[in-house]
Amino acid sequence: MKTTLSKFLFGVVTLSYFLVTSSNGFAVCLDPPGDLNQSGDTTVADVQCGVLLTLWGLGISDYLPSCIKNQPSNGDLDCSGNLTVADVQILITHTLGQPINKVLDTNQDGCVDVCQDAVCGDGLCSADENCSECEQDCAECPSMLSFNKDWTETLDGPIVAAKKLRIYYDPARLPNCRGSKYGFPAWSISLYYSFDLSKAAQSLPVVGKSPDQWELVPQIVTIDIPENAENVWFWAQNTSAFGCVEWDSDFGKNYEFPVFTQETLSGPIGWAGNFQFVESTGSTTKFLGDVNPAWYTKSLASQGTVTWVQAEVWVPGITDRSYSNGAVTAEIAKVAVDAWVYTPAVGTGGPAGPWGEASLQFVGKYGNNFVYRWDPTPVVNTPGFVYGNYPYTLRFASALSEQIWTVWGTQDQVPRWFNLLEM
């Protein structure tokens, strides 16, 4: 039987060069999987039926095969909405009694995930679900590293040893090596990564076929972070079938990102302090020391003078570590340390209103410390804001820790004050 099927498969591969789409498919999962002719078994006859159906879907044949019993949608085994060679390939897999690729069939029930309605809580992380929308099925989202088309690299969480990392690479970063053959894309982008530059790098494709198979689109990929990793390096290569090669490697240096242990990210703050009230006109910046209350006036702001408060924080293993550049440092300051202001100024209830939180802005790395600031300008510009003298505290915690370090006023457990005036 396998010899017969191999002949069909050869024809399927040949046919793929001339693939076009059809609007006949709205499939359901068959029982048994792939039983197109409804005989009760999946056999070579079903593969023959599938090939004839595909020829009809491609417009090569004018006759809908009788074996499909007037239900052509049953042949759309990948639920793409089209009858294509991909459906015949899945059908061959069923006939051989082999499982579908786990990328398509996560729970290995013989039915492509996208053919099944997404139900959060059913234990299946289907293609219509993701970790951010259904953590119950898809588990907690690993951190995401994004290589953006504007040539920035951003993190939405720290890279953690012995965990996973999701990666998004925008193909617009490498736009030059393109081309097609037989109407299909004939180029690719591979992302290389290494945890030890003295050893061979690993790679994986970061673009894949669109649902209609006519284009290559970015796809989120996931890698495992070794338990002993301290850093990870990335670079990308764009190639085409016509010999074009293009690299994205940070000018040969490669993109380096730190890896943290769970213990480091769960550790306590080592110290926070060195409070400063700062006044800046753009050309001149004055550090006025530990001023309480600090002040902001609408008239000064209208003249271009900005005031803020800032403090330094030391987190062992995070702030005292060296990073490859300032942009990476800023990303780590955002995702490895939680820094926020706690004040009733976040809201419109006035100084006596309920307290709220807003993230602090990262200023820079000074020695072994990170510096964060609170500039009240965005709060003051909120519609309905009530001017007045507001209490506040600055708070810090490492990313996975529940232990909070609060920068109090001149007395412990007493908040500081920021006088926000409409004058």
LINWOSUL-V803651 format. One record per residue. RES is the residue in one small letter. PHI is phi in whole degrees, 0 to 359 (* if undefined). Layout:
RES,PHI
RES,PHI
This chain:
m,*
k,295
t,295
t,298
l,295
s,297
k,294
f,297
l,297
f,300
g,295
v,296
v,297
t,299
l,295
s,297
y,293
f,246
l,292
v,229
t,263
s,226
s,251
n,263
g,256
f,218
a,279
v,236
c,280
l,270
d,226
p,287
p,304
g,86
d,278
l,293
n,271
q,57
s,272
g,100
d,222
t,259
t,226
v,302
a,300
d,290
v,295
q,301
c,298
g,295
v,295
l,297
l,294
t,296
l,299
w,294
g,296
l,280
g,84
i,284
s,244
d,270
y,245
l,288
p,297
s,294
c,296
i,276
k,56
n,59
q,231
p,299
s,296
n,295
g,277
d,276
l,289
d,261
c,53
s,275
g,88
n,223
l,263
t,223
v,301
a,302
d,294
v,293
q,298
i,296
l,298
i,299
t,301
h,299
t,294
l,282
g,74
q,259
p,285
i,289
n,309
k,297
v,298
l,269
d,230
t,300
n,267
q,55
d,264
g,87
c,236
v,302
d,305
v,291
c,279
q,251
d,295
a,287
v,231
c,294
g,109
d,271
g,81
l,243
c,272
s,281
a,295
d,271
e,244
n,211
c,295
s,284
e,262
c,216
e,296
q,300
d,268
c,256
a,68
e,295
c,293
p,293
s,299
m,244
l,252
s,246
f,262
n,270
k,292
d,273
w,68
t,255
e,235
t,234
l,242
d,254
g,186
p,289
i,274
v,245
a,299
a,68
k,242
k,255
l,225
r,270
i,226
y,241
y,236
d,278
p,297
a,294
r,291
l,233
p,265
n,268
c,267
r,230
g,145
s,217
k,226
y,55
g,87
f,249
p,302
a,237
w,212
s,202
i,231
s,247
l,256
y,262
y,213
s,212
f,257
d,207
l,291
s,277
k,244
a,298
a,281
q,260
s,215
l,203
p,288
v,244
v,231
g,216
k,291
s,289
p,306
d,272
q,69
w,273
e,227
l,255
v,232
p,296
q,226
i,283
v,245
t,231
i,236
d,267
i,264
p,299
e,295
n,263
a,291
e,246
n,216
v,222
w,246
f,230
w,204
a,232
q,228
n,252
t,229
s,228
a,291
f,254
g,92
c,286
v,223
e,218
w,240
d,229
s,221
d,54
f,58
g,87
k,273
n,71
y,270
e,253
f,229
p,281
v,248
f,247
t,278
q,300
e,296
t,298
l,286
s,258
g,284
p,282
i,293
g,282
w,189
a,215
g,171
n,50
f,295
q,220
f,259
v,237
e,237
s,228
t,257
g,100
s,268
t,230
t,237
k,247
f,263
l,261
g,86
d,277
v,262
n,212
p,275
a,281
w,219
y,216
t,234
k,297
s,292
l,296
a,298
s,294
q,266
g,92
t,267
v,246
t,236
w,208
v,242
q,215
a,211
e,260
v,219
w,246
v,237
p,306
g,85
i,238
t,284
d,264
r,258
s,273
y,238
s,292
n,197
g,294
a,294
v,294
t,303
a,296
e,294
i,295
a,298
k,279
v,252
a,263
v,232
d,268
a,223
w,209
v,260
y,240
t,196
p,287
a,292
v,278
g,141
t,238
g,273
g,83
p,303
a,264
g,282
p,293
w,280
g,218
e,237
a,213
s,292
l,277
q,265
f,287
v,264
g,168
k,253
y,244
g,63
n,263
n,241
f,263
v,245
y,235
r,227
w,242
d,258
p,283
t,307
p,301
v,292
v,297
n,278
t,290
p,305
g,87
f,298
v,254
y,289
g,163
n,264
y,252
p,284
y,198
t,223
l,261
r,230
f,221
a,202
s,290
a,304
l,251
s,257
e,265
q,274
i,251
w,256
t,254
v,272
w,276
g,279
t,292
q,241
d,299
q,69
v,245
p,290
r,275
w,227
f,229
n,272
l,257
l,246
e,265
m,216
